[in-house]
Structure formats: C-alpha cells, structure tokens
C-alpha cells in the first residue's frame, strides 16, 4: 500500500463526526474540519451505514474540481 494512503477506522470516523456536530460555532466547526477532515452527515444516523465502505469517489468530478492532478 502507498505511504500516503492510510486506512481509517469506522468507529473513529463516527466519533469525529459527532465531535463536529457538538461544535458550538461555525469557526469551531471549520477548525475541527481542518484538523480531522470530517463533518457530520445525517446518513450516520443509519446504524448499517459505513461511509468509509459505501461512498465512492467520482473521478470525473475530481478532475473537474481539480482535486485529482
């Protein structure tokens, strides 16, 4: 596996998302996202939903947005 890619833990991702939701201001949320890269999603309320396994990256949009170089 490449050194730049690290696997994330689903439980930690969920805890970080809850931490984002608990932030009490937009500034705190921006700072939190900058540190973790994670935001809350209502999909996380679904017990069976695992965003790390079920979300796919759309390469066309990544190219359009300039994320993929």
Secondary structure, DSSP 8 states (H G I E B T S, - for coil): --TT-----HHHHHHHHHHHHH--SHHHHHHHHHHH-----GGGGSTT--HHHH----HHHHHHHT---
